[in-house]
């Protein structure tokens, strides 16, 4: 390589950079306007320092200047690329593609030139260049000048390292620290893993241009992906990109990637693929079921049971040592209570309870008729709204419900409707929908206990007993034990179960996870806020087959994730050393 060829290469790099800069043109009155001047000014300085001063005027003082500019060229143009797309309007895919091509060409040319401007190889260009560099190295500086040059050298190294790591993180590999216990026992908090990204089709920031998808995901893969619960608009993507730069430049002390409340975003997420394209899913009693277009029959997903952890009390002691008391969302006693509740619900006889419910309503009517207290004329409908049908309120405030029913002229009718309105629906064929059937039965189980509580309360109130005497009644206490079990189960229900997903259409036809989309869950099912859940909760009826259904607080809102949101797969755990290796199922 001689100086003339190097001069041609430098001119080619400037020309490529200039075309890239022109493509950054924007007419929007926003931050995107800064992209063009930034890229053009940098390109102009590069042309002046290299082609004009170094090669034209042969001013050797510009060797280091030109070399530094070439080192920064890919990073400055990348920032210009992001700024152009950070405004109110994006760009066409074709423009993105052309810009990316010229960015790649410019970067390759810069690296090619830098290869020959390396102090160890520069003698091949010109011995005088090497001599000049040796005579003007930092080691030849003295006093304050040397300190200043040393500091600038360290800053330069840090900034270049940040951008180099940023590019590696986008396109090749990234190191992640596990932030939560959602993947216990596979991963513990502060486990560090290597995530390989190249095969997952990484894209240039704020564009759809990138490497092709090479990875075919399957059930059981542990993936890192963008959290779909957060906004994915241009503004948030710019903030995410800039936050990575600031986070690394400040040595991880400043994190700008926060939510509206100022808390660090749970983004990206690390979860396991549980559902794949072409499937419809359902989870009941902790068992995942699936079906496809090829068969309407629900089948157990045996593989999921290998990963799902429902009881942390059973994991290996080596895993337990990495947990805290707060890790056990469900203790052994609560777990046993949950299993017992599921057994009772599965064995619940709906037809038998229909007879019992009507009997309870008739018994209440007899007490109501004999109760001599003056009846109020106010509307009783409010007592049967979602707020007052909340399962915990029915149990905790049973005495006041009984009082309200006894003292209202429509109390007996209201109670009868509460207990028997569900019988008006004669068709209880759930067509294999285990989730809907289980919730329907749970609704009746809660009504059975609540109805008996109201009935016993009414009898004691009619007999002149005060509130304290009612609450201490042995029958009441026994019923409340069952109520505690049911209340505990309702609290865990949206972690333990999931409705048919994707939901059937309005005509009852099955819908399936689309192509290139996946459903993810954490292994630690009771302590994982994943694709089963919303970040909000609301009062929801247990069943739509009862017009006066019991309600509970739900956050169930399953969603799938497109492969474009998947950043990569966990390839290797390098910390802690005693658990290093390719992630497998290490907890049981």
N, C-alpha and C positions, 0 to 999 in steps of 0.2 A: 504494500500500500504506500503510495507516494502522496505528496501534498496536493497535487492536482486532482487525484481521485478523491481524496478526502474533502477537497473543496467542492467537488461535484456532489458528493454525498450530503454535505452540509446545506448546499443549495436545495437539494431534493427534500431534505427534512423541513427546511423553511417553506418551500412551496406546498408540501403536504399540510403543514401546520396552517398555512394561509387559507387553503381551501376549507379545512376544518373550521377555521375562525369565521369565514363568510357564512357557513351553514348555521352558525349560531345567531344569525340575524333574527331580531324580534321587533315587532311593532307594538307590542303590549306595554302599557305604562305600568310596569311592575318590575320585580327583581330580575326578570329574564332579560331586561335591557342591558344588564351589566355583563352578560356573557360575551357579547361581541367585542366590546372594548378591551375586556380582560385578555381574551385570546389574541386579538390583533396587537395589542401593546406588547404582550410577551413575545409574539412572533417577530415583531419589529425589533425588539431589543436583541433577540437571538440572531437575527440577520445582521444587525449592526455590529454586535460583538464578534461574531464568527466570520461571516463572509466579508464584511467591510473592514474591520479592524485587524483581525488575526490573519486572514488570507490576503486581503487587499493591501493594507498598509504594513503588514508583517510586524504588527505590534505584539511582541511576545507577552506583554502584561495581560493580554486577554485570553491566554491559554486556559488559565484556571477559571476565568469568568465564563468562557464559552462552555467549558466542561461542566460547571455547576448548573448553567442554564439547561444544558442537555439532560442533566440528571433530574431536573424539576419539570421538564417539558411534559411528560406523560401525566403528571399529577395536576399541573395547572390546567391542562386541556380537559382533564376529567372533571375538575371543579367547574370549568366553563360549560361542559356538557350538562352537569347537574343544574347549574344556575339557569340555563336556557329552558329547562323543563320545570323550574321551581315556581314559575309564575301562574297566572290564572288559566293559561291554555297550554296544552301539550303540543307535540309535534307529530307529524305523520310517521308511520312505521318506516317508509322508504327513506325519509330524512334521517331518522335514527340509524338506520342500517348504513347509509353512506357515511355518516359521521363516525360511526364505530369503525368502519373500514379504514378511514383516514387516520383515526386515532391509533389504530394498530400499526398502520404503515409508518406513521410518524414515530411511534415508540420504538419500532424495530430499527429504523434508521438512526435514531438517537443512541440506542444501545450499540449499534454497529460502530458508530463514530467513537463512542466512549471506549469501546474495546481497544481502539488504536491510540486514544489519548491517555490510556493508562500509563502512569509513570514508569512502569516496568517495560512497556512496549513502545513508548513514544520515540525512542531512539531510532526505530525503524522508519519513522517519518522524517526526523531531522535531529542530528546530534546536538545542534544548538538549542533546540527546544528542551531536550533532556537536561542540558547543562543549565539553562535558565531556571527550570523548575527546581533543580537541586540547590541552586544558589539562593532561591527565594522561598524555600520551604519554611514551615512554621518553626522548625528546629533552629533556623538561622536568626529568628527574631529575638530581641532582647527586651527585658523589663516589661513595662505596661503593654507595649505593643504585642508581646508574646502572649500575655494573659488574655488580651482582647481576642487575638486570633484563636487561641485555644478554646475560649468560651464559644466563639462563633462556630468553631468546628464541631463542638459538642451539640450545639443547637441544630446545626445542619444535619448531623448524624441522627438526632432524635426525630426531626421532621421527616427526613427521608425514610427512616425506619417505620414511622407511623403510616405513611402512605404505602410503603411496600407491604406491610402487614395488612393494611386495608384491602389491597388488591388480592393478596393471598386469601384473605377471609371471604372475599366475594366469589372468587373463581375456583379456588383449590381446596383449602382446608381451614378449619377454624377450631380453636380450643374453647370448650364451654365448661363452666362450673355449674353443677346441678344446684338449682336454687331452692328446691322444695322437696317434700317427701312423697310426691305424687307417684314416683316410680319405685318406691320401696317394695320389695327387697332387691330389685335389680340395681337401683342407684340410691345412694344415701346423699343427704345434703353435703355439699362441698366435694363430692366426687368430681373428678375432672376427666373429660372425655375428648377424644379427637373426632371431629365430624368431617367426613369427606364430602365435598360439594360438587366436584367437577361433573360427576355422572348425573347430577340432579338438575342439569340445565340452568346453571346460574345466569343471571341477566345483568346487563349494565344498569346502574341505578336509574330509576324512573323511566325505564324503557322496557320493551319486550324483546330487545335484541340481545342475544347471548349464545351460549353453547347449546347444542341440541340435547334433548332428554335421552340419556342412555340407560338410566336405572329403571328396572321394572320392579316395583314394590310388591311385596307379598305380605300376607297376614303374619304378624309376629315381628316384622321389622320395627326397630326403634328409630324414629325420625325426629328431626328438629324442623319446626315449621313456624311460619308467622302466625301470630294469634289472630284469628278472624273476628274476635270480639272487639278488636280495636279498629278505628277508622283506617281505611287504606287509601285515602285521597292523596293528592300530590303534596299537600302541605305536610301531612304527617310523615310521608316518605322522605321528604327533604330533612325534616327534623331528625328522623332516625339516622339518616346518612351523616348529618353534621354531628350528631351526638356521638357517633362512633369515633370521629376524628378528635373531638374534644376529650372524650373519655380516655383515649390513648395518649394524647398530648399532655394531659394532666396526670398521667400515670395512674389512671382509674380512680382519681379523687373527685371528679366532677361528672355526674351522669345527667344529661339533659333529656334522656328518654324516659319521661315521666308522664303519668296520666293527668287528668284535669285536677285531681286532688293533690298533685305534687308527689305522689308515690311512684316508685320505680315500676315501670310496666312489666307485666308478666309476658314478655315478648323477647325472643321467641320461646316456644314451648317444646318440651321433650316428652313425647308420648309414644305409645306402641300402636301400630296399625291393627285394628280389630275387625274392620269391615272393608271389603274390596269392591271394585266396580261390578255391577250386575247382581248385587245382593240386596235383599231386604232383611233387616235385623229386628230382633226383639230380645229383651233380657228380662227374665223373671226368676226371682229367688236366687239371683247371682249367676244364673245359667244363661249363656248367650245362645240364641237360636238364629238360624238364617234360612232363607229360601231363595230360589232363583226362578227365572222364567221357565227353566227346564222342568221344575217340579214345584207345585204349590204346597208341598208338605214341609212343615217346619222341622228342621234337623238341628240337633245340638252341635255347636261348634266345639268339638273336643279340644282343639288346640288352645282355645282361650282359657280353659281351666288350668293349663300349665303355667300361665302367666298371672292370672287374676289372684290377688291376695285379699281375702276378706277378714282374716283374723291374724293380726300381727303377733298375737301371743304364741303362735305356732312356728314362727320363723326361727332360723338358727341363732344360737347365742352370739355368734360373731356379728350378726346383723343387729341383734337387740342392743348390743353395746354401743351402736351408733345412733340409737333412738333416745328420745327423752320421754318423760311422763306424758307430755302434751301430744306425743306422736300417736298415742293409743286413743283415737277418736272413739272407738268402740272397745270397751273392756270385755273380759271374758264373760262376766255376768250379763252384760248387755247383748253380747253375741248369742249366748244361750237363750236369752229371752226372745231374741229375734227368730231363732230357729224354731222355738216352741210356738210362737205366733204364726209362723208360716205353716207349721203342721196343723194347727187348729183351723186356720183359714182353708187349707186344702181339703180338710175333712168336713168343712161346714156344709150342712144340708140346707139348701135354699128352700126347698118345698116344706120341710119341717118348720123352718123359721117363719114361713108365711102364716102357718097356723098359730105359732107362738106370738107373732107380732100382733095379730088380730085379737088374741086373748089378752095380751098386755093392754091394748087399747080399750077393750071392754072393761077390764078391771079398773083402769083409770077413770073411765066414764062413770062407774058406780060411785067411786070416791068423790068425783066432781059433783055428781047429783046430790050427794048427801052433805057436801060441805056447805055450811050455812053462811059463810062470809059473803058480803055483798060483792056482786060481780061487776067489773068495770066494763065500759062500753067502747074502749079504745081499740084501734086496729091492731090485730095480733100479727099481721104479715111481717112486720119488722123482725120478729123473733125467728123467722125462717129465711132470712137473707144470708148471703155468704158469710158475712161478718159473724153472725150469731150461730151459724152452723159449723164454725171452726171446731175441729174435734177436741182440741185442748180446752176450749171454753165450755163445751158440753159437759166435760168431766169436772173441770175445776169450779164451775159455777152451777152445778146441778141443782143446788137448793134454790137458787134464785129463778132458774128456769121453771122448776116445779111451782114455786109461788106465783110466778107470772101466769102460768097456765091455769092454776086453780082460781085465780082472782079475775079471770077474764071470761066474759059470757060465751066466747067461742073457744075457750081453752080445751075442752074435750075434743071438739072437731079438729082443732089445730094439732093436738097430740096424735089423734088417729091418722091424720094426713102425714105427719112426720114418720109414723111407724109403718104405714101401709101404702103410701103413694106409689112405691116401686112395684107393687103387685099389679098395677094397671097395665104394665108392659108384659104381655104374656109370652113374648118371644125372648128367651134367654139363650139363644144359640150364638155362641161367640166365634164360631168358625175357626177354631184353633188359636184365637187371640188370647193367650194365657194372661197377658197383662191386664186386659179389660176385664176378664173373668175374675182375676184375683182382686182387682180394685173394687169390683162390684161386691164381692163377698166381704172384703174388709169394711166397706161402707155398712153392710148389714150387721157385721160383728160389732161395730161401734154403736150402731143404733140399738142393738140388743142390750148392750150394757147401759147406754145412756137412758133408754126407755125404762129399764128396771130401776135405775137410780131415781128417775123422775117419779115412777110409780111408788117406790118405797118412801121417797120424800113426801109425796102427797098424802100417803097414809099416815105418816107420823105427824105432819102438819095438821091434818084433819083431827088427829087424836090430841091436839093441844101441845105437842112437843115444840120446844124452842130450837133455834138453829144449832146451838151447841149439842143438844141432845140428839138431834138428827145426825150431825156429823160424827158423833161417837157411836152411832148404832153399828152393831156387829155386821149386819147384812150390808150396810153401806160400805163399811171398811173392806169387806170381802170383794164387793163389786169394784171398788177403787183399785184393788190389786190388779184385776184384769184390765181396768182402764189404763193403769200405768204401763202395762205391756203393750197395749194398742197404741197409746200415745208415743211410746218410744219407737215403735215400728213406723208410725206415720212420719216421724222425724227422719228416719233413715231411708224412707221408701225411694226417694229419687236418686239415692246412691246405689241402692240395691237392685232397682228395676228400671226398665226403659220401655216406653211404648213402641209399637210397630214403627219402624223408621227405614226409609221414608214412608210417611203415612199414605194409606190408600187414597185414591181419588174419591170424589163425591159419589161415584157409582160403586165403590167398593173394590175397584181393580187395584191389584198390587202395583206399587211403584218401586223403582230400584235405584241404587246408588249409580249415578251416571259414569260414563267412561272417564278415566283420568281423575277420578275423585275417590277419596278414602275417608274412613271413619276411624278416629283415634280415641283411645282411652288410656289413662294411667293404670299401672299395675295395682297400685294401692287404692282400691276402688272406693273406700270410704273417705279417703283424704286426697282426692284428685278432682279438681274443678276442670273438667275437660270438655270434649265435644258433645257430651251429654247435656251440658248445663248452660244456662244463661247466667249473666252476672247480676241479674235482678231476680226477685221472687215475688209471688203473687198468690192470692187465695184462689185455689182451683177446686172444683168438685171432684170427688173420688170417681164418680161415674156419671155418665150422661143418661143412664137408664133409670135414674131416680130424680124426679123433679124437685125433691127436697133432699138432695144429696149432701152428705157431710163434706166439709171442705178441709183442706190442709194447705200449708204454705209450700208451694212448688217452685222449682227453678229448672224443671226438665224442659229442654228445648234443643234436641239433638240437631246437629248439622254436620255435613261432610266438608272436606277440605280439598280443593283442587290441587293437583300436583304442582301447579305454578307457585303455590305457597310453601312447598316443601323445600327447605334449604339444603338438606343432606341427611345422611344416616350416621349413627354413632358407630364408629369403626374400631375404636380402641379406648379402653379406660387406662390412663397412665397414673392415676392417683386415686386412692392410696396405693402404695407399692404392694401391700399384701393382698390386694384385690385386683391388681393390674391384669390386663388381658382383653381379649375380644369379648364384648358383652354377651352373656348368655343368661340363662335363668339361674341365678346364684343364691337365691334366698331360701330355698326349701331343701 
